[in-house]
Amino acid sequence: MKLFLKGERCYTAKCAIEKRNFVPGQHGKDRKPKIVGYGLQLREKQKARRYYQLMEGQFRNLFEKASEMKGITGENMLNMLERRLDNTIYRIGFGTSRAQARQLVRHGHVHVNGHRVDIPSFQVKPNDVIEIAEASKKNPTVLHASEATAHAPSPNWLEVDRENLRARVLGQPKRADLVQIQLNEQLIVELYSK
């Protein structure tokens, strides 16, 4: 499944999924794997992990926090994944991929409510103002990313000012706003609940 991990490249003919979408080996095209039960759950978890580019420990800790919250565990988990600062920067359009957005955060180019934040897992809250640091507004990477993603609509839970490289969190992301890929979070909850 196409996870859009390579930014702009995923929208072109150079995308690996477009060129080669079968298992490796001489008989890869002929082999149709049958996956049931645990395999489906594991594949769904791996899909979510790779989509948000998290390590197993980070993903597990996030699931544990989501399970302690009130409400539906799967939706809480997706909500927390979406509200991570690196993902929010990607959603706003200041990075062409989550990896690039994560690097912008780690290198200190992002401010939240006027304070520099260099932790990609930082959870944004409603009414937070996210902006690119004043010294970084001329950064070619940021400028290229904002131009490349100018046509993309921003999520409903974010208000974006592309001119000033600033955004405001309007509220919590809803399930409909959450992920571009098709993800069944209930399978992930079942996997971790064993």
C-alpha positions as CSV (number, residue, x, y, z in Angstrom):
1,M,0.0,0.0,0.0
2,K,1.2,3.5,-0.8
3,L,2.1,5.3,2.4
4,F,3.5,8.5,0.8
5,L,6.7,8.3,2.8
6,K,8.9,10.0,0.2
7,G,7.1,13.3,-0.2
8,E,6.8,14.5,-3.7
9,R,8.3,11.3,-5.2
10,C,5.1,9.4,-4.2
11,Y,3.0,11.5,-6.6
12,T,5.2,10.7,-9.6
13,A,5.9,7.6,-11.7
14,K,9.1,7.0,-9.8
15,C,7.2,5.8,-6.8
16,A,8.3,2.3,-5.8
17,I,4.8,1.0,-5.3
18,E,3.9,2.1,-8.9
19,K,6.9,0.4,-10.4
20,R,7.1,-2.8,-8.3
21,N,4.2,-3.9,-6.1
22,F,4.8,-7.6,-5.5
23,V,7.0,-9.6,-3.1
24,P,10.7,-10.1,-4.1
25,G,12.0,-13.2,-5.8
26,Q,11.7,-15.1,-9.1
27,H,8.1,-16.1,-8.4
28,G,7.0,-12.9,-6.6
29,K,4.4,-12.0,-9.1
30,D,2.7,-15.4,-9.0
31,R,2.7,-15.7,-5.2
32,K,-0.5,-14.5,-3.4
33,P,0.0,-14.6,0.3
34,K,-3.0,-15.4,2.5
35,I,-3.0,-13.4,5.7
36,V,-5.4,-13.9,8.5
37,G,-5.8,-13.2,12.3
38,Y,-2.5,-12.1,13.9
39,G,-0.9,-11.3,10.5
40,L,-3.7,-8.8,9.7
41,Q,-3.3,-7.1,13.1
42,L,0.5,-7.0,12.8
43,R,0.3,-5.6,9.2
44,E,-2.1,-2.9,10.4
45,K,0.2,-1.9,13.2
46,Q,3.3,-1.8,11.0
47,K,1.4,0.3,8.4
48,A,0.5,2.8,11.1
49,R,4.1,2.8,12.5
50,R,5.7,3.3,9.1
51,Y,3.1,6.0,8.1
52,Y,3.9,8.1,11.2
53,Q,7.6,6.9,11.2
54,L,7.8,5.8,14.8
55,M,9.9,3.1,16.5
56,E,8.2,0.2,18.2
57,G,8.8,1.6,21.7
58,Q,7.4,5.0,20.9
59,F,4.3,3.5,19.3
60,R,3.7,1.1,22.2
61,N,4.0,4.0,24.7
62,L,1.6,6.1,22.7
63,F,-0.9,3.2,22.7
64,E,-0.5,2.8,26.5
65,K,-1.3,6.5,27.0
66,A,-4.3,6.3,24.6
67,S,-5.7,3.3,26.5
68,E,-5.6,5.2,29.8
69,M,-7.6,8.1,28.3
70,K,-11.4,8.2,28.3
71,G,-13.1,7.3,25.1
72,I,-12.3,4.9,22.3
73,T,-8.7,3.7,22.5
74,G,-8.1,3.5,18.7
75,E,-9.5,7.0,18.0
76,N,-7.5,8.4,21.0
77,M,-4.3,6.8,19.6
78,L,-4.9,8.2,16.1
79,N,-5.7,11.6,17.6
80,M,-2.4,11.6,19.5
81,L,-0.5,10.5,16.4
82,E,-2.0,13.4,14.4
83,R,-1.2,15.9,17.1
84,R,2.5,15.1,17.2
85,L,4.4,18.2,16.3
86,D,6.3,16.6,13.4
87,N,3.1,15.3,11.9
88,T,1.4,18.7,12.4
89,I,4.3,20.5,10.6
90,Y,3.8,18.0,7.7
91,R,0.0,18.5,7.7
92,I,0.5,22.3,7.7
93,G,2.7,22.0,4.6
94,F,6.0,23.3,6.0
95,G,7.6,19.9,5.2
96,T,7.1,17.8,2.1
97,S,7.4,14.6,4.1
98,R,7.1,13.6,7.8
99,A,10.9,12.9,7.8
100,Q,11.6,16.4,6.6
101,A,9.1,17.9,9.1
102,R,10.8,15.9,11.9
103,Q,14.2,17.3,10.9
104,L,12.9,20.8,10.9
105,V,11.6,20.3,14.5
106,R,14.8,18.6,15.7
107,H,17.0,21.4,14.3
108,G,15.0,24.0,16.2
109,H,13.3,25.8,13.3
110,V,9.8,25.5,14.9
111,H,8.3,27.6,17.6
112,V,5.1,26.8,19.5
113,N,3.5,29.7,21.3
114,G,6.7,31.7,20.9
115,H,8.9,29.1,22.5
116,R,11.4,26.9,20.5
117,V,10.4,23.3,20.6
118,D,12.8,20.7,19.2
119,I,10.9,17.5,20.3
120,P,9.0,15.9,17.4
121,S,6.7,14.0,19.8
122,F,5.5,17.2,21.4
123,Q,1.6,17.1,21.5
124,V,0.0,20.3,20.2
125,K,-3.2,21.5,21.9
126,P,-6.1,23.6,20.8
127,N,-5.2,27.3,20.4
128,D,-1.5,26.6,20.1
129,V,0.3,28.8,17.6
130,I,2.9,27.0,15.5
131,E,5.4,29.0,13.4
132,I,8.7,28.8,11.7
133,A,11.4,30.7,13.6
134,E,12.1,34.2,12.3
135,A,15.7,33.2,11.4
136,S,14.5,30.2,9.5
137,K,11.8,31.9,7.3
138,K,14.4,32.3,4.5
139,N,15.5,28.7,4.8
140,P,15.4,27.2,1.2
141,T,14.0,23.9,2.5
142,V,11.1,25.5,4.2
143,L,10.4,27.8,1.3
144,H,10.5,24.9,-1.2
145,A,8.2,22.8,1.0
146,S,5.6,25.6,1.4
147,E,5.6,26.2,-2.4
148,A,5.3,22.5,-3.1
149,T,2.4,22.0,-0.7
150,A,0.6,25.3,-1.5
151,H,-2.0,23.5,-3.5
152,A,-2.8,21.0,-0.8
153,P,-5.7,21.8,1.5
154,S,-5.0,22.0,5.2
155,P,-7.0,19.9,7.7
156,N,-10.1,21.3,9.3
157,W,-8.5,21.3,12.7
158,L,-5.7,23.7,11.6
159,E,-5.8,27.3,10.4
160,V,-2.8,28.0,8.2
161,D,-1.2,31.3,7.2
162,R,1.2,30.4,4.5
163,E,2.4,34.0,4.0
164,N,3.8,34.3,7.5
165,L,4.6,30.5,7.9
166,R,2.3,30.3,10.9
167,A,-0.6,28.1,11.9
168,R,-3.1,27.8,14.7
169,V,-4.6,24.6,16.1
170,L,-8.4,25.1,16.1
171,G,-9.3,22.0,18.0
172,Q,-8.9,18.2,18.2
173,P,-8.7,16.3,15.0
174,K,-11.8,14.3,14.2
175,R,-11.7,10.7,12.9
176,A,-12.7,11.8,9.4
177,D,-9.7,14.3,9.3
178,L,-7.2,11.9,10.6
179,V,-5.4,9.7,8.1
180,Q,-5.1,9.7,4.3
181,I,-4.4,6.0,4.2
182,Q,-7.0,3.5,5.1
183,L,-6.2,2.3,8.6
184,N,-8.2,0.0,10.8
185,E,-7.2,1.1,14.3
186,Q,-9.4,-1.6,15.9
187,L,-7.0,-4.3,14.7
188,I,-4.1,-2.5,16.4
189,V,-6.0,-2.3,19.7
190,E,-6.8,-6.0,19.4
191,L,-3.1,-6.8,18.8
192,Y,-1.9,-4.9,21.8
193,S,-4.7,-6.1,24.0
194,K,-3.5,-9.8,23.9
